[in-house]
Amino acid sequence: MASDRIPGIDLTAAPSGTGCAECLAGDGPGWWFHLRRCAACGHIGCCDSSPGQHGTKHARDAGHPFLASFEPGESWMWNVETEEYYDGPELLPPTCHPPAQPTPGPQGMVPVDWEQQLH
């Protein structure tokens, strides 16, 4: 059920996993810098600084306007249509990847020169 207050945010959508779905499936470099969660369907994608930029790509392709940070200690949302930050409602837990999961990640997949590969 979608939120009645904010179109594009579904408070019942669980995260799709603990890492970028596309990177883990082999679409792209296989690692990410930070993670973003689609507020409409729970899809986890990598941030725009990551080589794959899968979070925003998913949001635009699916027509889902809001991405939430999926990083520990962060609670902001970003509207990909208006390019504005948004203080939205708290989404269904978990609201971040496991704190023990490294950033960047996943462990063992991050290249030594990862900082030079950021956008």
N, C-alpha and C positions, 0 to 999 in steps of 0.2 A: 504494500500500500504506500503510495507516495504521500509526502507531507502535504496537508491541505494549506499550509501557510506559505510554502515556498516551492513553486513548480521546479522540478529538476532535482529535488532532494527526497530520497526515500529513506526514512528513518529505520526501516526494517531490513535494508540490504546489508548483508554481511560481507566483509572483505573476501576477495577471491583467493587470498593466500597471504603469505608473509613476504613475498618478493614480487618483482615485476613479472607478470604472466608471460609476456612476450620474450623477455630476456631468458627466462628459465626454460622456455619452449624452444630456444635456439634461434629466435628471430632477432638478429643483431649481435652485438659484441658479447652478450652473456653476462654483463655486469652493469651495475647502476651506481649513481652517486647518492641520490635521495629518492624516496618513494612518495607517490601520490595515489590517493584513493578516489575513485569516482563516487560522488555523493548520490548518484542516481541508481547505480547497479552494484557498487562495491568492487569493481575492477581495480586491481593494483597495477600501476604502471610506473615507469621511472620518470624523473623530473626532466625539465627542459635543459638542465645543465648536463645531464647524462647523454652519452653518445646516441642511445636509441630514441630518446624523447617520446616514449610510448604513452605516458599519461595523457598529455595534451592531444596526441594523435587519436587515442581512443575517444576522448571527450568530443573532439570535432567530428570524427567519423560517425559516432553514435548519436550525436546531437544532445549530449549530456553536458550542460553548461558548467557545473560546479565540480572542482577537484578540491579535496581536502589533503592537508599534509598527512602522511602516514609515518611521521618521525616522532620518536618519544619527546614529550614536552612541548609539542606544537599543536595548536588547535585552530589554526586559520584555514580559510577556504579561499579559492581563487575562481573567479568567473572567467572562463576562457572566451566568452562572447564579448563581455564589456572590458576585459583586462583590468579588473579591479579586485582588491582583497575584500573579503566578506567575513563577518562574524556570524557564522551560521549555527544551527542547533548541533548538539552533540550527537554523533552518529552511533549506531549499534557497535558495541565493543567486539573485538579489540580495536582501539582507535590508533594504534601504531604497531609497527613490526616489533618482534620480541627485542627487548633492550639488549640482550646478549648478542644479537645479530649485528655484525660489523657494518659500519658505514665508511667508505663504500662497501658494497657487497655484491654477490654472496662470497663468503670466505672461500679462498682458493681460486677464484675466477678473476680477481681484480689485477690488471697488469701493473707492473712496476712503475710505468710512466703514466698512470691514470690521470694525474693532474693535467698533463699536456693534452689529454683527450677530451677534456670537458668543453662544453659550449659556452 
